[in-house]
């Protein structure tokens, strides 16, 4: 559950930065759109912590959450890298 919220959170955070927005969306974001994407990303990361609060074994779950975050970031970085390769070699 946390992974399913963390993956779009990191995608929104990546799309909210100038460099990655040009890469992923093929255009620079307006300041309002950039702020909205960053807010969405941080909100989804916060919501990904909610299952942790409901688990009685929260210490183990916290370690698992950090692992899921790491996997989600790795997938987003690979996606950005593949999109960059595809756009540089038509």
Secondary structure, DSSP 4 states (H G I P E B T S, - for coil): -HHHHHHHHHHHHHHHSHHHHHHHHSSPPPHHHHHHHHHHHHHHHHHTTHHHHH-S-HHHHHHHHHHHHHHHHHHHHHHHHHHHHHHH--
